[in-house]
Amino acid sequence: MIKHHSSSPRGPRPRPNDTPPHQTSSDTLTHRLCRPLSSLPMTDAQPEQVTVWLQGHWKIENRLHWARDVVTCEDHHQLHTANGPRDHARPA
């Protein structure tokens, strides 16, 4: 069972809006609240260090997603075939 604590670090994580890559948009960002889970007790997880870990994690996630989305436009891909899972599992 996952317990939610009011003391858990959280905050808005900016992400680009869902505009297709071929369209331009203003610098509009949407925000989604994320609550990270950790096995560290809050006494051992200093806010500054947790922030560095989270920023590093999302930097990697966003970089990988951006590369795959730009190359394959997977966010807006509508074709579904039997090969879809295999094709989308390949490295970008």
Secondary structure, 3 states (H helix, E strand, C coil): CCCCCCCCCCEEEEEECCCCCCCCCCCCEEEEEECCCCCCCCCCCCHHHHHHHHHHHHHHHHHHHHHHHHHHCHHHCCCCCCCHHHHHHCCC
